[in-house]
């Protein structure tokens, strides 16, 4: 298992990790919009830039805004 946070993560791997965490891609343009339907009936929206690689600092900010822990993301990232 990789415990190091990705520095320049390929966008498709990042999307697969978010899909593993229950997100669905709802729109792709200059940004990629994802949405997760939570068990309590709430929804968690997320927007990530449509770049070939996502910088580590950008990814950390996205995780913070979506309420996803670093460890939770790394576990999903290592699965894909």
N, C-alpha and C positions, 0 to 999 in steps of 0.2 A: 504494500500500500504506500502510495506517495503521500507524505505528510507535508510536502512543500507546496506552497500556494503557487499556481501557475502564473508566470510573468506575462507571457504573450500566448494566451490560450486561443487555439483555433475556434472560430465562431461555431462551426458545426458540432464540435465536442461540447462546447458550453451549452448549446441548445439541447443536445442529447442529455446532458446532466440535469438541466432544468426539467426536461420531459420526464426523466427518471424520478424527479421530486414532485411530479404531478401537474406540471405546467403544460399548457397547450399553446402552440403558436396560433394567434388569431389574425395577425396581419404582418406583412413584410413590405417595407419600403426603404426609406432612409434609415429607419429604425425598425426593430422587430418588437412587436407587441405580443406579450405572453399573458396568459391568465390561468389561475388555479382556483378551482371550486373547492373550498374547504369543507370539512365534515360538519362544521357548525352552521353552514349555509352562507357564510361570508365568502367574498372573492378577493384574491390577491392579484392585482394587476402588476405587470412589470414591463419596462421598456429598456431594451438594450440597443446600442448602436449597431448598424449593419456594416461592420468592418470585418476584414478577413481574420484579424487577430484582435482579441480584447486584452487591453493592458490590465495588469494585476490590480492597480489602484482603481480603475474603473469597475472591475469585477467586485472588489471589496465594497465599493459604494453601492452597487446594485444589490448585493447581498444584504447590506445593512437596511436599505430602503424596503426590501421585501421581507425582512425579518427572518432570514435564513442564516444559521450559524456557519462559520467557516468550516467546522468539522463535518457538518451535515452536507455542505456542498462538496467538500473533498471526497467524502465517501461516495457520493453520486458520480463525481467526476472520474473517480478510479474505476467505477463499474462500467463505464462506456468506452 
